Every structure is written in C-alpha cells, then in structure tokens.
Amino acid sequence: VFVSLMGRPRLVAPANPTIWNPVKEKMMRGEKITSVTINGNASPEVYCAAANSGVDFIWTEMQHSGGTWDSVQKMWSHCPYAKAVPGVRIPNANEFDEQHAMDLGAMVLIIPTVRSIKEAREAVKWAYYPPKGERSAGAMTRAYRDVPGGYRQTINKNLVLIAMIETLDGLKDADKIAALPGIDGLFAASSDLGNFAGYKQGDPDYEREINIVHDAAIKAGVRLCGPLAWRDRADFTCFQGGTELAAIAKGAKDELGNLANTQGKPEVGPWAGH
C-alpha cells in the first residue's frame, strides 16, 4: 500500500504482508477496479496527471500505440508512487513484451486477442517467475527494491494478469482460459467481439458472446472486466476507462458548466465558420 510520510511516498506492508499491489488487494476483496487509458508515447507529465486522477491503475496502451518501451519507462519512472499503479496492454502474449513490461514495473498486465488456451499459457509463462512461469531475472526498476517480502519472492502473488476475449476462437476456449492458474480476469472486449463476429452491442448474438465470457469468468472465480460504460452491468468488476484526451475534454466541460462552448463566432478571418 502506498502512503505518504512528510510528503514523501513510501511502501508499507498491508494487513496481508505478501500483497502490496493495491489493485490485487482490491480485486481479492471483490471491489471494482478502474483505469484510464494512456498511449504508450504520452508525455511523463500527462501520464502522472492521469495516475493521480483517482483511478486504480493506468492502462498504458502498447497494442494500438506508437509508444516504445523507452517512452513507457520515462512515463512510469516519472511518478513511481502515483496513486494509480502502472498497467499495460501489450500487443500479444510473447516473451519480449511481457519481459519488458514486467521489468519496468507493470503491476497489471493485459493480453489482447487471446484466441486459445495455448496463447493463455504463453501469457502466464512469460509473466511469472519460476516455478509458476519462465520469466527471467532482469534488473528491476528502483521503485520495487523495498517491497514487503522482496520483489522476486512476492511479485507472482501481486501481478494482475487479464486475458482479453475478442474473437470467436477465444470464446470457444473461454472456460479453459479463465480456469488457467495465473489468470486473474477475463476482459469481454466490447468492440472487437463485434468486429470479429459482425454483431453490434444490443444484438441478441452479441449479448450471447458477452454472456459466454461472463459465465466463464464467474465459473472460474476470476474477475470479469469490460469498458467503463459497463460499470453497472451485473458481475463486472474491472474496467478500462477512456483516453486522457477524452478525460481532459470532459473535465474542462464539467468545470466550465454553462460557460462551455460559448466562444465568439466571427464572420470573417481564419476562425470564421469553425
């Protein structure tokens, strides 16, 4: 758990001395987990503002992003003890991206388009240290050197690993994926389940797809995740929030109130008609 002492944040042991990831702690209690999405090439200042905005973790976007692991390192290290912990969606289950994400300090790891139990096993394999997985021991970020019980000894219990179900093949293996040791949650991918199958939200067949993910997660006792818009859907407890750009726009509009969008409208000049 992160607390502040004389204005300087530090790590202290929670009631369970092996659980120091606030997201894992909340998930174990069955509470809802929120995030905001930040592109992997965002500025460190934008990242840190989002990380102190009130969400539980940052969904650092590395699947659909121009970011590099160098840019992610700069963001995460700029405010290592922000209120929200670092999370990341990587392109797929693979040693390179999972190793980089974990060595830089990821505490929530999201694997997209998990199409089979084989891919889920790959995700687990590279995310966890032996004997649970095959993650190699690299140089860790300084922020984790003093975690309770030692990082190497406790990260396997603290990592939150989420598998996204986005395809028809993924739906076929949803029960097996959810039951795989090391998987903490299934994400019902609201956009891509429609993209791959051709249905839209509200269609009976689309809702059947969501129910397959729902039932697999509940049966396995793992968390059911989805977009923040589904915060009131039954049994959904972890969410991907919108982007930092959407949050800035909404925040400005809320703050301005009835003064929002009251700009002048000149009839001539470069702003005319805009």
Backbone bond lengths (Angstrom), bond angles and torsions (degrees), N, CA, C in turn:
res aa  C-N    CA-C-N  psi(-1)  N-CA   C-N-CA  omega(-1)  CA-C   N-CA-C  phi
1 V - - - 1.451 - - 1.512 108.50 -
2 F 1.337 118.91 140.20 1.448 122.13 -179.40 1.529 109.83 -95.60
3 V 1.315 118.68 127.76 1.455 123.08 175.55 1.512 108.04 -131.98
4 S 1.331 116.52 168.95 1.450 120.72 -178.99 1.520 109.75 -114.45
5 L 1.311 116.52 135.11 1.450 122.66 177.35 1.523 107.54 -126.15
6 M 1.347 116.04 113.04 1.468 121.03 -178.34 1.527 110.48 55.32
7 G 1.345 114.76 39.65 1.452 119.31 176.89 1.505 115.07 80.28
8 R 1.343 118.61 -0.44 1.463 120.62 -178.76 1.520 108.88 -114.90
9 P 1.345 117.80 117.67 1.462 120.16 -178.19 1.520 111.45 -68.44
10 R 1.319 116.21 146.80 1.459 121.06 176.71 1.521 108.56 -150.54
11 L 1.318 116.47 169.83 1.459 122.61 179.30 1.515 109.72 -95.82
12 V 1.325 116.30 136.06 1.459 120.80 171.99 1.520 107.86 -131.08
13 A 1.302 116.27 155.45 1.461 120.59 -177.32 1.526 110.63 -74.68
14 P 1.345 118.35 132.22 1.457 121.23 174.89 1.524 110.02 -77.25
15 A 1.332 115.65 -175.51 1.465 119.95 179.95 1.521 110.49 -57.91
16 N 1.328 116.95 -39.53 1.460 121.26 172.55 1.527 106.75 -92.40
17 P 1.329 118.80 106.45 1.464 121.05 -170.28 1.519 115.06 -65.65
18 T 1.335 118.43 -11.68 1.462 119.58 179.12 1.532 112.13 -97.56
19 I 1.321 118.43 -7.30 1.457 121.98 -179.04 1.523 109.07 -109.49
20 W 1.340 115.05 105.29 1.453 120.53 -179.25 1.527 112.62 -117.43
21 N 1.333 117.27 -0.64 1.456 121.88 174.90 1.528 108.24 -87.03
22 P 1.347 119.33 113.57 1.461 120.70 -178.05 1.522 113.66 -58.60
23 V 1.346 117.19 -31.79 1.460 120.07 179.06 1.528 110.31 -68.48
24 K 1.325 116.83 -44.93 1.465 120.70 178.13 1.523 110.20 -60.74
25 E 1.321 116.02 -41.79 1.458 120.93 -179.04 1.524 110.97 -60.79
26 K 1.333 116.68 -45.55 1.460 119.97 179.26 1.528 111.41 -66.88
27 M 1.334 117.00 -39.77 1.456 119.73 179.80 1.522 111.35 -64.14
28 M 1.315 116.47 -37.81 1.461 119.80 178.81 1.529 111.59 -65.01
29 R 1.326 115.99 -26.78 1.467 120.25 177.31 1.523 112.04 -87.96
30 G 1.329 117.32 -3.10 1.457 120.83 179.07 1.509 114.35 80.53
31 E 1.342 117.23 15.22 1.456 120.31 -179.08 1.534 111.13 -84.17
32 K 1.313 116.28 161.89 1.467 121.12 -178.05 1.525 110.67 -79.13
33 I 1.340 115.22 140.83 1.460 123.31 -177.14 1.526 108.76 -116.71
34 T 1.332 116.56 131.57 1.456 120.99 -177.56 1.531 111.04 -119.05
35 S 1.327 115.19 161.09 1.461 120.13 178.96 1.520 109.45 -149.22
36 V 1.324 115.46 168.98 1.456 122.20 168.21 1.527 106.11 -129.44
37 T 1.325 117.23 144.73 1.461 122.09 -175.13 1.525 110.81 -93.07
38 I 1.336 115.63 126.04 1.464 122.39 179.00 1.523 108.26 -123.78
39 N 1.313 117.95 129.77 1.459 120.72 176.35 1.521 110.48 -62.82
40 G 1.326 115.68 147.19 1.451 121.02 -176.98 1.512 114.43 -66.07
41 N 1.335 117.93 -9.54 1.452 120.68 177.43 1.531 112.08 -113.40
42 A 1.338 117.01 21.45 1.462 120.54 177.00 1.527 109.97 -69.71
43 S 1.310 116.87 161.93 1.456 120.10 178.30 1.523 109.79 -74.22
44 P 1.330 118.59 150.53 1.463 121.15 177.21 1.523 112.38 -56.06
45 E 1.331 117.82 -35.40 1.463 120.60 -178.73 1.527 111.06 -66.82
46 V 1.335 116.76 -41.33 1.464 120.55 177.71 1.520 109.74 -65.79
47 Y 1.338 116.31 -43.95 1.458 119.71 178.00 1.525 111.10 -56.19
48 C 1.327 116.94 -48.43 1.459 120.62 -175.47 1.522 111.90 -67.67
49 A 1.326 117.17 -34.67 1.464 119.70 175.73 1.525 110.03 -62.78
50 A 1.332 116.32 -42.82 1.463 120.26 178.17 1.520 111.21 -66.50
51 A 1.339 116.25 -38.30 1.465 120.68 -177.23 1.515 112.45 -70.29
52 N 1.307 117.83 -14.17 1.460 121.39 176.99 1.523 111.89 -113.48
53 S 1.336 116.19 21.52 1.465 121.01 -175.25 1.520 113.60 -90.99
54 G 1.336 117.76 -7.84 1.462 119.55 177.76 1.518 115.35 117.62
55 V 1.342 118.06 -1.00 1.464 120.56 177.73 1.530 110.00 -88.54
56 D 1.331 116.47 169.75 1.461 121.44 -177.78 1.527 113.21 -84.77
57 F 1.345 116.49 -37.72 1.465 118.81 178.49 1.514 110.13 -148.35
58 I 1.322 115.02 160.06 1.459 120.99 177.25 1.525 109.03 -97.67
59 W 1.313 114.99 125.85 1.467 122.17 174.80 1.522 106.38 -86.85
60 T 1.333 116.33 89.27 1.465 120.83 178.70 1.524 107.91 -76.98
61 E 1.310 116.12 119.74 1.465 120.87 -171.32 1.522 111.38 -89.78
62 M 1.352 115.38 110.88 1.460 120.91 178.21 1.526 112.53 -119.83
63 Q 1.325 117.61 2.08 1.464 120.04 174.24 1.530 109.81 -85.39
64 H 1.315 116.26 -48.96 1.463 121.61 179.37 1.529 107.66 -115.44
65 S 1.306 116.58 72.80 1.464 120.64 -174.64 1.517 109.54 -160.22
66 G 1.322 115.45 153.63 1.458 120.35 174.82 1.510 112.60 -90.84
67 G 1.326 116.62 11.64 1.456 120.44 -176.98 1.519 113.22 -72.20
68 T 1.322 115.41 157.18 1.462 122.61 173.21 1.517 107.62 -119.12
69 W 1.321 116.88 168.01 1.461 119.16 178.06 1.521 111.30 -67.22
70 D 1.317 116.77 -23.95 1.463 119.44 174.60 1.527 110.18 -66.18
71 S 1.333 117.16 -43.28 1.467 119.33 179.54 1.527 111.01 -68.38
72 V 1.338 117.23 -35.16 1.465 120.17 176.69 1.526 110.67 -64.87
73 Q 1.318 116.72 -42.65 1.462 120.36 178.15 1.527 111.37 -58.64
74 K 1.322 116.34 -41.95 1.465 120.15 179.60 1.528 110.97 -63.70
75 M 1.334 117.08 -39.81 1.468 120.51 179.52 1.521 111.24 -66.79
76 W 1.327 115.82 -53.32 1.465 119.61 -173.75 1.523 112.68 -65.72
77 S 1.327 116.58 -34.97 1.460 119.48 -177.24 1.530 112.16 -79.40
78 H 1.321 117.00 -12.90 1.469 120.36 -178.19 1.526 111.89 -70.58
79 C 1.323 116.88 -30.35 1.477 121.22 178.25 1.532 107.81 -145.51
80 P 1.336 117.80 72.55 1.465 121.06 -172.73 1.523 114.21 -63.25
81 Y 1.322 118.00 -24.11 1.466 120.07 -179.36 1.518 111.38 -115.71
82 A 1.333 116.56 38.62 1.457 120.66 172.56 1.526 109.16 -64.42
83 K 1.318 116.11 163.78 1.462 119.76 -177.47 1.533 111.56 -62.06
84 A 1.324 117.12 -37.84 1.461 121.12 177.99 1.518 109.36 -92.63
85 V 1.328 116.26 138.38 1.463 120.16 -179.20 1.529 109.64 -87.06
86 P 1.337 117.88 157.93 1.463 120.36 -178.33 1.523 113.08 -76.00
87 G 1.308 114.56 129.71 1.457 121.38 172.34 1.510 108.19 -129.45
88 V 1.342 117.04 165.61 1.455 119.25 -177.04 1.520 110.66 -155.83
89 R 1.340 115.05 140.69 1.467 120.30 168.45 1.519 107.09 -102.03
90 I 1.325 115.54 116.87 1.456 121.57 179.50 1.530 109.65 -92.13
91 P 1.341 119.32 172.05 1.468 120.06 -176.58 1.527 114.45 -65.64
92 N 1.332 117.03 -38.91 1.471 120.82 -179.81 1.531 108.20 -168.89
93 A 1.313 116.21 -179.97 1.464 120.73 178.32 1.524 109.04 -76.18
94 N 1.337 116.82 112.73 1.456 119.89 178.88 1.518 109.24 -162.53
95 E 1.317 115.61 155.28 1.462 121.02 -175.19 1.518 112.03 -63.56
96 F 1.329 118.45 -43.63 1.464 121.68 -174.23 1.524 111.61 -59.58
97 D 1.327 117.31 -55.14 1.458 119.92 -175.06 1.531 112.18 -72.13
98 E 1.314 117.00 -38.57 1.462 118.75 179.73 1.524 110.70 -66.44
99 Q 1.332 117.08 -41.15 1.467 120.36 179.25 1.521 110.50 -63.14
100 H 1.337 117.14 -44.56 1.462 119.77 178.90 1.525 110.86 -63.21
101 A 1.318 116.68 -46.02 1.462 120.28 -179.08 1.523 111.35 -58.74
102 M 1.318 116.11 -46.55 1.464 119.75 -176.67 1.524 112.03 -70.63
103 D 1.327 117.69 -41.61 1.463 119.69 179.94 1.530 112.12 -65.89
104 L 1.329 117.17 -27.48 1.463 120.02 177.64 1.521 112.15 -82.64
105 G 1.334 117.18 -9.08 1.457 119.25 173.55 1.507 116.68 113.47
106 A 1.340 118.90 17.36 1.467 119.87 178.55 1.526 110.28 -58.90
107 M 1.315 115.45 134.80 1.462 121.24 175.69 1.523 111.55 -113.51
108 V 1.338 115.88 -14.73 1.463 122.90 170.99 1.520 106.24 -128.95
109 L 1.325 116.77 124.60 1.461 122.17 -177.58 1.522 108.54 -122.01
110 I 1.344 116.34 118.60 1.459 121.80 -177.00 1.520 108.82 -109.76
111 I 1.334 116.33 127.28 1.468 122.85 -178.93 1.527 108.23 -110.09
112 P 1.335 119.05 114.94 1.466 120.67 -178.07 1.525 112.92 -82.83
113 T 1.330 114.09 166.07 1.478 123.95 174.39 1.526 112.96 40.61
114 V 1.325 116.34 51.85 1.468 120.03 175.14 1.527 107.05 -76.68
115 R 1.330 116.05 108.54 1.458 121.35 -171.35 1.518 114.22 -94.97
116 S 1.324 117.17 -11.37 1.457 119.09 -174.32 1.517 110.45 -158.85
117 I 1.324 115.63 165.29 1.458 120.26 174.78 1.528 109.82 -64.23
118 K 1.336 117.49 -29.11 1.467 120.92 177.58 1.531 110.28 -62.55
119 E 1.327 117.37 -45.18 1.462 120.08 178.81 1.526 110.90 -66.48
120 A 1.308 116.95 -36.68 1.471 120.08 177.98 1.526 110.47 -63.54
121 R 1.315 116.51 -39.34 1.475 119.71 177.86 1.525 110.52 -64.01
122 E 1.353 117.00 -37.17 1.462 119.88 176.63 1.524 110.75 -62.96
123 A 1.325 116.88 -40.05 1.462 121.12 179.24 1.524 110.52 -60.64
124 V 1.319 116.13 -46.61 1.466 120.87 179.45 1.528 110.66 -65.87
125 K 1.313 115.49 -41.00 1.466 120.98 -176.28 1.515 112.51 -55.76
126 W 1.334 117.84 -44.08 1.457 120.64 -173.76 1.527 113.28 -95.07
127 A 1.319 117.08 -7.82 1.468 119.78 -179.29 1.520 112.83 -87.69
128 Y 1.335 116.99 -28.71 1.462 120.89 -171.17 1.526 111.67 -112.63
129 Y 1.333 114.09 147.83 1.456 120.12 172.47 1.530 110.00 -71.46
130 P 1.360 117.67 156.93 1.466 120.67 173.23 1.536 109.90 -59.22
131 P 1.325 117.11 149.37 1.464 127.57 6.91 1.527 114.29 -87.51
132 K 1.329 117.80 -3.73 1.462 121.00 -177.26 1.519 112.06 -72.14
133 G 1.335 116.40 -34.51 1.456 121.29 -179.40 1.505 110.57 -143.29
134 E 1.340 115.46 -158.47 1.462 120.24 -177.76 1.530 111.77 -129.48
135 R 1.322 116.17 28.24 1.470 119.58 176.11 1.524 109.67 -65.03
136 S 1.319 116.42 133.04 1.462 119.68 179.15 1.524 110.16 -85.19
137 A 1.323 116.24 161.05 1.456 122.13 -177.12 1.515 109.79 -89.07
138 G 1.334 116.45 108.38 1.455 121.76 178.91 1.519 110.82 -111.36
139 A 1.318 116.17 -178.95 1.464 121.11 178.29 1.527 108.80 -75.09
140 M 1.331 115.68 119.31 1.453 120.44 -176.95 1.514 111.42 -86.11
141 T 1.337 115.43 154.46 1.453 120.77 173.78 1.527 110.07 -59.88
142 R 1.323 117.02 147.01 1.464 121.82 -176.96 1.523 112.47 -60.02
143 A 1.316 117.48 -27.41 1.462 120.98 -174.91 1.524 113.20 -61.28
144 Y 1.336 117.39 -19.16 1.458 119.89 -173.80 1.523 113.63 -110.98
145 R 1.305 117.24 13.38 1.463 119.36 -175.34 1.529 113.69 -72.56
146 D 1.327 117.03 -23.57 1.457 119.91 -174.98 1.521 113.33 -117.36
147 V 1.339 117.43 27.69 1.457 118.57 179.48 1.526 109.85 -68.63
148 P 1.341 117.78 149.35 1.466 120.44 -178.78 1.527 111.86 -57.10
149 G 1.311 116.96 126.95 1.459 121.83 178.33 1.510 113.99 86.34
150 G 1.350 117.83 -7.57 1.456 120.85 -178.72 1.522 111.53 90.25
151 Y 1.330 116.92 136.68 1.463 121.21 -176.45 1.526 112.13 -60.75
152 R 1.320 117.46 -51.71 1.466 120.57 -176.22 1.520 111.46 -60.09
153 Q 1.315 116.86 -34.89 1.451 121.22 -176.03 1.539 113.29 -79.67
154 T 1.342 117.36 -19.22 1.468 118.51 -171.49 1.529 115.31 -124.21
155 I 1.337 119.13 -11.65 1.459 118.98 -174.91 1.522 112.27 -63.63
156 N 1.315 118.48 -31.90 1.467 119.57 178.24 1.520 111.76 -59.15
157 K 1.331 116.87 -30.24 1.465 120.49 178.53 1.522 112.31 -85.72
158 N 1.322 116.60 -17.31 1.453 120.29 -173.65 1.521 114.56 -101.62
159 L 1.327 117.85 -22.50 1.455 119.87 179.94 1.530 111.03 -65.27
160 V 1.326 115.71 139.84 1.464 122.38 171.47 1.527 107.36 -107.68
161 L 1.327 116.87 114.14 1.469 122.97 -177.59 1.520 109.27 -111.70
162 I 1.328 115.89 119.50 1.466 121.84 -175.64 1.522 109.65 -118.03
163 A 1.318 116.71 129.39 1.464 122.60 177.88 1.520 109.02 -102.81
164 M 1.333 116.16 128.64 1.455 120.64 178.87 1.530 110.22 -92.46
165 I 1.317 115.73 127.92 1.459 122.14 176.81 1.524 107.16 -100.22
166 E 1.338 116.34 113.75 1.462 120.49 -171.01 1.524 113.19 -130.40
167 T 1.327 117.78 -11.11 1.468 120.96 -172.78 1.523 110.42 -126.88
168 L 1.331 115.58 166.87 1.464 120.01 177.42 1.523 110.97 -64.28
169 D 1.341 116.90 -37.05 1.465 119.39 176.86 1.530 110.84 -63.84
170 G 1.318 116.04 -39.36 1.456 119.73 177.26 1.513 112.22 -62.76
171 L 1.332 116.34 -38.22 1.462 119.84 177.62 1.527 111.46 -62.70
172 K 1.334 116.30 -37.61 1.468 120.11 -179.46 1.527 111.56 -61.90
173 D 1.351 116.52 -33.99 1.467 120.64 -176.99 1.528 112.40 -103.83
174 A 1.335 117.50 12.75 1.462 120.49 -173.09 1.526 112.31 -57.56
175 D 1.320 117.93 -41.93 1.469 120.89 -179.77 1.526 110.98 -62.14
176 K 1.338 116.93 -43.95 1.464 120.87 -178.76 1.531 110.89 -68.00
177 I 1.332 116.09 -40.00 1.464 120.18 -179.18 1.527 109.98 -64.31
178 A 1.313 116.62 -45.68 1.469 120.84 -178.59 1.517 111.72 -62.84
179 A 1.326 117.17 -34.07 1.467 121.42 -175.98 1.522 112.91 -84.52
180 L 1.333 118.03 -4.95 1.461 120.84 -177.00 1.532 110.21 -71.06
181 P 1.332 119.00 124.22 1.463 120.43 176.86 1.529 111.11 -56.39
182 G 1.320 116.14 131.67 1.451 121.60 -177.26 1.519 113.26 107.61
183 I 1.331 117.24 -19.71 1.463 121.22 176.08 1.530 108.20 -87.20
184 D 1.333 116.12 123.42 1.465 120.96 -178.47 1.521 113.04 -97.88
185 G 1.328 117.05 -20.41 1.448 118.91 -178.07 1.514 112.31 -162.27
186 L 1.329 115.40 154.85 1.462 122.60 171.81 1.516 107.88 -110.68
187 F 1.325 115.57 134.11 1.455 121.44 178.11 1.521 108.53 -105.51
188 A 1.336 116.65 118.66 1.460 121.22 175.28 1.520 107.67 -81.51
189 A 1.331 116.88 103.24 1.458 121.82 -172.48 1.522 110.00 -74.04
190 S 1.308 115.94 100.99 1.465 121.11 -171.22 1.521 112.75 -61.25
191 S 1.331 118.09 -40.27 1.468 120.25 -177.94 1.518 112.24 -78.90
192 D 1.339 116.64 -50.06 1.459 118.69 -171.93 1.522 113.48 -76.77
193 L 1.314 119.06 -23.55 1.465 117.98 172.96 1.531 109.57 -62.73
194 G 1.312 116.21 -35.20 1.460 119.57 173.46 1.514 111.94 -75.25
195 N 1.328 116.93 -38.97 1.460 122.15 -179.32 1.521 111.84 -59.90
196 F 1.323 116.83 -45.29 1.463 120.69 -175.87 1.520 112.98 -80.20
197 A 1.335 117.52 -28.30 1.466 119.45 -176.74 1.522 113.14 -103.25
198 G 1.335 117.21 -17.00 1.456 119.75 177.21 1.512 115.21 89.77
199 Y 1.329 116.94 10.31 1.458 119.87 178.71 1.522 109.97 -104.95
200 K 1.321 115.95 160.33 1.462 120.28 176.25 1.526 109.45 -117.41
201 Q 1.335 114.70 159.17 1.460 119.54 -178.35 1.525 110.04 -56.17
202 G 1.312 114.76 133.64 1.465 120.78 -177.28 1.509 112.93 102.57
203 D 1.356 117.79 -26.37 1.463 120.13 174.28 1.525 109.16 -63.89
204 P 1.314 118.57 141.26 1.468 120.21 179.02 1.526 113.17 -55.08
205 D 1.335 117.85 -41.52 1.461 120.13 -179.13 1.526 111.60 -69.59
206 Y 1.322 117.35 -33.78 1.474 120.46 175.33 1.520 109.42 -63.26
207 E 1.319 116.73 -45.93 1.467 119.86 -178.95 1.533 111.10 -65.25
208 R 1.336 116.72 -30.63 1.468 119.06 175.22 1.527 110.31 -64.97
209 E 1.322 116.94 -39.24 1.469 120.68 176.84 1.528 110.57 -59.96
210 I 1.321 116.30 -47.34 1.464 120.12 179.59 1.522 110.25 -61.74
211 N 1.307 116.81 -39.24 1.465 120.37 -179.64 1.526 112.15 -65.18
212 I 1.342 117.24 -31.87 1.466 119.68 177.09 1.528 109.85 -62.93
213 V 1.335 116.56 -44.98 1.462 120.40 177.87 1.519 109.85 -65.53
214 H 1.321 116.49 -44.49 1.468 121.59 178.65 1.514 111.14 -55.10
215 D 1.327 116.72 -51.83 1.463 120.71 -175.56 1.522 111.90 -65.87
216 A 1.344 117.00 -36.63 1.464 120.15 179.36 1.522 110.62 -64.90
217 A 1.336 116.90 -43.03 1.465 120.58 -179.65 1.516 111.31 -65.92
218 I 1.324 117.01 -45.71 1.467 120.34 -178.39 1.520 110.65 -64.69
219 K 1.329 116.89 -42.06 1.468 121.24 179.55 1.513 111.70 -61.33
220 A 1.334 117.59 -39.09 1.465 121.91 -177.42 1.526 112.36 -84.97
221 G 1.328 117.32 -11.90 1.458 120.33 -179.31 1.513 114.05 76.02
222 V 1.343 116.37 27.32 1.474 120.38 176.48 1.519 108.48 -107.53
223 R 1.324 115.91 169.58 1.454 120.52 -175.72 1.532 110.99 -76.72
224 L 1.333 113.94 146.95 1.464 121.63 179.06 1.519 107.89 -105.96
225 C 1.340 115.85 121.25 1.456 121.72 -172.80 1.520 111.30 -117.39
226 G 1.334 114.93 156.56 1.455 120.75 178.73 1.508 110.51 -171.05
227 P 1.341 117.26 -172.28 1.461 120.37 179.27 1.522 110.70 -68.68
228 L 1.335 115.91 155.30 1.460 120.97 -177.98 1.525 111.89 -59.03
229 A 1.319 117.36 -26.94 1.465 120.78 178.20 1.520 112.13 -61.68
230 W 1.344 116.85 -17.91 1.455 121.12 -179.90 1.527 112.60 -98.46
231 R 1.308 116.92 22.04 1.466 120.43 -175.27 1.523 112.75 -59.34
232 D 1.346 116.79 -24.12 1.463 120.16 -178.60 1.522 113.06 -102.40
233 R 1.332 116.93 3.60 1.473 119.25 175.28 1.520 109.38 -70.43
234 A 1.302 116.47 142.69 1.465 120.95 -177.35 1.520 111.21 -58.12
235 D 1.328 115.56 130.77 1.467 125.48 171.54 1.529 114.48 76.46
236 F 1.324 120.38 -3.68 1.463 121.02 175.82 1.528 108.78 -79.20
237 T 1.342 116.32 127.78 1.463 119.39 -175.25 1.527 114.08 -130.80
238 C 1.341 119.45 -1.73 1.466 119.08 174.18 1.524 108.58 -139.77
239 F 1.349 115.01 142.74 1.451 118.80 -164.70 1.522 113.08 -139.74
240 Q 1.346 114.68 144.98 1.459 121.56 169.00 1.520 108.13 -93.86
241 G 1.336 115.85 121.82 1.451 120.35 177.24 1.510 111.28 -86.03
242 G 1.323 116.38 175.24 1.450 122.02 179.92 1.514 112.16 -71.96
243 T 1.326 116.05 -176.99 1.451 121.27 -176.80 1.525 111.05 -79.56
244 E 1.339 114.43 166.19 1.464 119.64 177.95 1.529 110.87 -63.86
245 L 1.329 117.39 -31.86 1.458 120.30 179.73 1.529 110.91 -66.94
246 A 1.332 115.99 -41.75 1.462 119.62 177.27 1.525 110.66 -65.56
247 A 1.339 116.48 -38.12 1.465 120.23 179.84 1.523 111.01 -66.14
248 I 1.343 117.08 -40.22 1.468 120.57 178.28 1.527 110.21 -62.92
249 A 1.327 116.08 -45.80 1.460 119.72 -179.37 1.522 111.75 -62.48
250 K 1.348 116.24 -43.50 1.461 119.64 -179.71 1.520 111.07 -67.86
251 G 1.356 115.97 -40.88 1.451 119.56 -179.28 1.519 111.88 -62.72
252 A 1.329 116.76 -42.65 1.462 120.38 178.51 1.520 111.16 -64.16
253 K 1.338 116.76 -41.68 1.456 120.64 179.73 1.528 111.18 -64.04
254 D 1.345 115.80 -42.93 1.470 119.23 179.48 1.528 110.91 -64.75
255 E 1.324 116.74 -40.09 1.458 119.99 -178.61 1.531 111.85 -69.01
256 L 1.330 117.29 -39.25 1.456 120.90 -178.76 1.529 112.50 -73.23
257 G 1.320 117.03 -28.32 1.459 119.84 -179.68 1.522 111.20 60.22
258 N 1.355 116.06 -127.64 1.462 118.85 -176.29 1.531 113.12 -75.48
259 L 1.335 117.03 0.44 1.466 120.24 175.09 1.527 112.12 -91.80
260 A 1.334 117.37 -5.21 1.459 120.90 -180.00 1.526 110.44 -68.86
261 N 1.330 115.98 141.37 1.465 122.76 176.25 1.533 112.73 56.51
262 T 1.317 114.85 42.81 1.473 119.68 175.51 1.527 110.36 -113.62
263 Q 1.331 116.03 29.56 1.458 120.37 -178.43 1.530 111.20 -62.20
264 G 1.329 114.63 154.28 1.457 118.80 173.86 1.517 111.25 -67.36
265 K 1.334 116.24 156.59 1.475 121.68 -176.94 1.529 109.63 -128.03
266 P 1.344 115.59 79.69 1.473 117.54 179.67 1.521 111.43 -67.52
267 E 1.321 114.99 149.62 1.464 121.21 -178.60 1.523 112.16 -89.66
268 V 1.333 117.42 -13.42 1.452 120.97 179.67 1.518 109.62 -133.19
269 G 1.325 116.52 164.49 1.455 120.38 177.58 1.513 112.31 93.00
270 P 1.343 115.68 178.38 1.482 120.11 -172.41 1.510 113.84 -66.01
271 W 1.360 118.92 -20.40 1.467 120.02 -179.73 1.525 112.01 -94.44
272 A 1.302 118.24 -1.46 1.449 121.25 179.93 1.531 109.97 -64.09
273 G 1.308 116.06 128.21 1.468 121.13 177.05 1.507 114.33 82.30
274 H 1.354 118.15 4.99 1.456 120.39 -179.21 1.530 110.24 -109.03
